[in-house]
Amino acid sequence: MHRRVDNILQERHLTTKWLYERVGMTKEGWSNMVKAGSMKVGVLLKVAEALQLDVADLFTDEPASALSEPALGYQPKPRYLEQRVDE
């Protein structure tokens, strides 16, 4: 599951930090969860909400681009300083 989330983040040009902050976790908490290889249902629901996906989309092998589209107005934050400065 974590690999799936990482793929979605990469395709949408989002960072892991962006995600764990959206779900209300710390870097250490997220890291421990990944090392344990599990995710609590509450966190799973928050991840799906943050990524604007159905929970089922986190369990499929479909490319992230084939998943449900983010809501209008969704703008991923630039990952790199150069991109942020340009804005």
Secondary structure as UniProt FT lines:
FT   HELIX           2..11
FT   TURN            12..13
FT   HELIX           16..22
FT   TURN            23..24
FT   HELIX           27..36
FT   HELIX           41..50
FT   TURN            51..52
FT   HELIX           55..59
FT   HELIX           64..66
FT   TURN            72..73
FT   HELIX           81..86
//
